[in-house]
Amino acid sequence: MPTYEYECGSCGHKFEVFQPIKDKPRKKCPECGKGVKRLIGAGSAVIFKGSGFYQTDYRSSDYKKKAEAESKPADKKADKSGSSKKAD
């Protein structure tokens, strides 16, 4: 959800509101109750915090074990089928 910045045209009070995109813009100043306008912000950059941002970083150990078990038989079948074919 984005953070929108508003400014009151009457008292000059500036405030930010963290709201969904689908919500209608605020119309009243929380200080004086008069009309506000939404300011155009510079936007924000994505901030990555913490360790790792790969899909596999968030997998459970149980999932990793199952995936490893499934890949081993598939590799053996591929080797057998590939070596049994003869070139023309």
TAQUILIN-V167886 format. One record per pair of residues at least 12 apart in sequence whose C-alpha atoms are under 10 Angstrom apart, sorted by the first residue. I is the first residue (numbers start at 1). J is the second residue. Records with the same first field share a line. If there is no record, write none. Layout:
BEGIN
I: J / J
END
This chain:
BEGIN
1: 18 / 19 / 20 / 21 / 22
2: 17 / 18 / 19 / 20 / 21 / 43 / 44
3: 16 / 17 / 18 / 19 / 20 / 21 / 41 / 43 / 44
4: 16 / 17 / 18 / 19 / 20 / 21 / 25 / 26 / 38 / 39 / 40 / 41 / 43
5: 17 / 18 / 26 / 37 / 38 / 39 / 40 / 41
6: 25 / 26 / 27 / 28 / 29 / 36 / 37 / 38 / 39 / 40 / 41
7: 28 / 29 / 35 / 36 / 37 / 38 / 39
8: 27 / 28 / 29 / 30 / 31 / 32 / 33 / 34 / 35 / 36 / 37 / 38
9: 29 / 34 / 35 / 36 / 37
10: 29 / 32 / 33 / 34 / 35 / 36
11: 29 / 31 / 32 / 33 / 34 / 35 / 36
12: 29 / 31 / 32 / 36
13: 29 / 30 / 31 / 32 / 36
14: 29 / 30 / 31 / 36 / 37 / 38 / 39
15: 29 / 30 / 31 / 36 / 38
16: 38 / 39
25: 37 / 38
26: 38
END
